[in-house]
Amino acid sequence: MHTRWLEDFVCLAQAGSFARAAELRNVTPPAFGRRIQALEVWAGAPLIDRGVYPVRLTAEGRQFLEAAQSALTTLDEVRVSLRASRRADARTVIIATGKTLARSMVPAWLAHLRETLRDDPLAAGFRTRLSTYSMHDALAVFTAGDAEFLLCYSPPDAPVTLDDAQYQFHAVGIERLVCASAADDAGGALYRLSARARAPVPMIAYAETLTMGRMVNHEVARRKLAGRLDVIAVSDFAESVHEMVRERMGLAWLPARLIADDLRAGRLVRADAGETDLALQIRLYRPRAPLRPLAEAFWQAASA
């Protein structure tokens, strides 16, 4: 049993609607429904009366709700206490982000910020605690107050949505997704995204759970490219997709920062003329409430 199932259940009890609760929990309605079903299996009893609208709790559900709220309150109190002890180091900035950004963008970005703040008495020589998560978990960590900043992708068709009254963001960069292939012996693309191809071209895809996966799938559908592509592998890890392309398995849309060295060395090349490049905004989020001086100095440098 996962604690997020308890949080889902309490949210559903308050929202009265699966669709509204799924929106509040930042998951798709089918995924939210599966999590509630999994909780009911674990509890061994039906907790939700699905035959009425708004949905309401069964007798077992009402009993379980009280226990769930009590358990979450206890866990939250312990978490707050532990978190306070971990924050003893006032020289550390805490950032939640994703694995791909942590590898492709963060190192150079942090090096630039350290140089910018070198002479700042509040922030010179600051340290960073970087924690990587899935997008959903990074949002949860940030909104729970376990990280001072959230660094994330925000696609144009489905931007990150956080309460404007509580949070603000600054766009710190753009990541381009490039349709890339391993190079052939002549230095050209081993696989090309071409309408003239005799057979579908092998493609390495991202899982739909990833921001990049949803964005690439939307572009493939918008451009009616599905008939030209044969998805031979799907991964929820961008670095894995990158390695499969390097191993000459197929083409993929890859973050330009992640493959910059491969493009310069000629190991990877564009599989098209650039007409299918996709742009992802990179955002740095913070709470609107005042932060401690080091974090405020970091924000000012990052948003300059």
Secondary structure, DSSP 8 states (H G I E B T S, - for coil): --HHHHHHHHHHHHH--HHHHHHHTTS-HHHHHHHHHHHHHHHTS--EETTSSS-EE-HHHHHHHHHHHHHHHHHHHHHHHHHHHHTT-TTEEEEEE-HHHHHHTHHHHHHHHHHHTTT-TTTTT-EEEEEE--HHHHHHHHHTTS-SEEEEEE-TTS-----TTTEEEEEEEEEEEEEEEEB-TTSSBSS---TT-SS-EEEEEE-TTSHHHHHHHHHHHHTT-GGGEEEEEEES-HHHHHHHHHTTS-BEEEETTTTHHHHHHTSEEESSSSTT-EEEEEEEEEESS---HHHHHHHHHHT-
